[in-house]
Amino acid sequence: MDWLDWFDAHDYEIARQVLQRGVGALAFVAFLSTLNQFRPLLGEHGLLPVPELLRIAQRLRGPSVFRWGYTDRRLVAVAITGLVLAAAVVVGLPQLGPPWVPMLVFLALWILYLSIVNVGQTFYGFGWEMLLCEALFTLAFLGSNDQPPPITIVVAVWWLVFRLEFGAGMIKIRGGREWRDLTALTYHHETQPMPNPFSRQAHLLPRWFHRVEVLGNHFAQLVVPFFLFVPGPVGSTAAVIVILTQLWLIVTGNFAWLNWITVVLAASAITDSAWHWLIPAIPADLGTDAATTPLWWFLIIAAVSVLLLVLSYWPIRNLLSRRQLMNFSFNRWMLVNAYGAFGTVTKRRIEIVVEGTLAEEPDDDSEWREYGFKGKPGDLRAVPRQWAPYHLRLDWLMWFLPLGRMWEPWFEMFLLRLLEADTPTLRLLHTDPFDGAAPKWVRATAYHYRFTTHAEFRETGQRWIRTFQREVIGPAGIR
């Protein structure tokens, strides 16, 4: 139908391919993380068992296929189904059919992951969980290779990136003074939840560079997002700026798939013409030979677009509010959410170190052995590993403990599982100092960690220096 030509975003075919396959790949990572970690954290015998949640909760915060009962076998079935569907999207199989095929696949991925998040409790309480849910739902309506991507859905993705970036920028301006006096990144590379191999080098850069980093961050998050809505070279340039800032965060930190999905979503504003200018081998008219959008598909997209527009009222009001909410969903379906991160920056890195001993009665002469985590700093000589976009949920929550959350129920259960030498729990760790045996006692101590200078590293070979602060728990044992 020629009168629907305005609805077709002919210059965004590459953007659609990047969006569908990129978010599909990150959904694969998310389901893989769930398959590997959900059962020891939240399963039938987990630290926060979902069956117990279902027993005591009058209602879940949103829909879930586990509402009618949870078993570890059902969780595995959900995760494997998600992996298969996500892999199919990555290789482009659903996109070969009519538009309702990728729509149903993405909606299935959305429902499956939403089901996991809604019973995931604190282990799934991160902003990138709802971000993935919203992205999966929105991309369900990008259509297939048979017709051009609908312009209203492309704009909806731009709006998602805007909320993600501008929301984070406003949280910072309204948050800690360190963002306004340009000192935030003097601390952040060292105190971020999970440093990566280059975090120390980034931290040791000159102070003037860190000030430039903050200024660049403010520009990228408070100014650039507005230009995403200008089609053509302006929007493409704005997208590139967002992508470059996110790549710097990827190089210097481990934030699960937050930065990776932002890169993928921001690519939605890069036109095929811009790709052709950058890589002449890419045809400039890539999406112009697609079939015209059928009326039935137009009506579905129009209805979804109106829904997303109506739901946008709440995040807009939140962005304008002095009491801005960060990483908040205004509805049970996690659609059109509010985003933001690091409104304040921790100035000192306090690590909770968990130790065990075989001594019958612990005293000052007892030998305490330290448990090693996969991503959380521990060994003073070890190079922090790159884990993102994979998400180590236990390690991330360990970072929050010294920030006033020491008595979390999951942490008490974690210590109990160590006393029991619970094999699934021990698999979440990098090293078990007792090789599968059960310690008699465990305890938790707090240390101040800081990166070594270049001179200290040459002298000691250590990447961290730590100073004992206090004992925060125990010794605790099983009587």
Phi, psi and omega in degrees: 000113187297330182290354176260010182300328180299337185280345187265124178268078186297334186268016184230034178290316177297321178303317179297317180298316179297316181297307185296311183287323181293312178292326175299319179295320179289327173296322177301315179298319181296317178291327177294317176301319178295315180300322184278333191239339188298316186296312177291336180272318191225002183286195184303326179239032183278183180289325174230081190299130178298320177304325178291320177300314181295332180287321187262340184279129177290327176203147175281162182287349179192178183293149179201139176291348179270002180303327183264016176133140180241137166221157178298327180293323177293321178299315178299318179298317179297314182296316181293321175300316177299319178299316182295314181295318180296319178297322179297320178294319182299318180276353172088018183293309180298330183291346180281342182267191176293164188299336181288342180289304176297331177300311181294324179294313180293322177295323176295317177299319179298312181296318181296315182286325175299322178298321179290313183298322185287351172243005186280350176052217187294335180289343177239028182266028182262152183298329183286348174290309179292331177297316178296319179300312181296319180297317180298318179295313184297316183288347178300340186249022175279348178084191182242186183290349185286336183220159180296154176295142180287133185296326182293327178284323175301315178295324177298324176292319175301319179295324176296314178297321178301311180297322180296312183280307183294324176298318178294322179295317180292324176301320181291315180297323180275353186265231187292150181300333183300335177282333180274329178266007172070024179255000189303317185276359168294331182255325197300318183298331180273326187258359179300156187307316184218095179298159177241186186301336184255001184297320181296317180296322177295320180296325184277001175294157184300154181299323180298327179293320179296325177294320176296321176304313182295316178300317177298320178298314180298319179296314183292330185260334184255338183248306188302320185304331180296329184278353175298334184274003177262106184296156177095208185301324181296310178297321179297318178296317178300318179298318180297320179297314178300316182297317181296320178294323178291324178296325176296321178292325177295319182292331188249005182200176180236091182244049181049227182260012183303305182290323181296317181287331176295320176300313182297314182293321180296331179297347179296338182269357179272122184281160174299326178298320179293320177297321179295321178296321181285318181232093185303337180294339177282124181301140180286337183249042189302318186258009186280344182263008179287155180292159178289147181296126177290154184299318183297324179288322176302317182295321177297313182296320179299317179296316179295320180297319177296318178301311181295325178294315179296317181292346181286345180304316186290314177293329175296313178300323179293319179297329181273353184275142175292334178259056183300130176274145181247132179051065185228136177256131183268000180213167186286350185259001180055051178244140178053065186268173172260138183234169178158159182203146173055055172297332172231155181243129177293133184272330181234141179266111175253123180251138173269117180259126181257128183229158176225161177218153177265000181296140179294317176230110185292138175214191184295337182267359182291147177271114179259128181250138187267134172282137179257133179263159184287320184241332182290137178303139178208282178301126186290338182263343187290141173281125177303138184272158172272118180245323181301143012277001176293145187247114174269097190289320179296314181299319179297316182291333176298329180294329183281341186305310182287357180267038177089017183232038184294330188260040175292137180303324182295328183287322175299318179292326177299316178297321177297318179296325176294321177295331178273355186053045182294118186300312179301322178293317180296333178291341176286346184261164177277317180223137172251109185293352182248008175051044176092349177280159182268128174288161176279325183219151171229157176210166177232129179236155181253134177232146170271123179252140170216151177292143175286152172285173177300319181293317179295323179294318179297328182280321189248338186076006180267146174262345177231152165238132181235149181232127180297135178254302181188164171272127185256335178214133163076184031291138179234137180220178178256122180266000000 
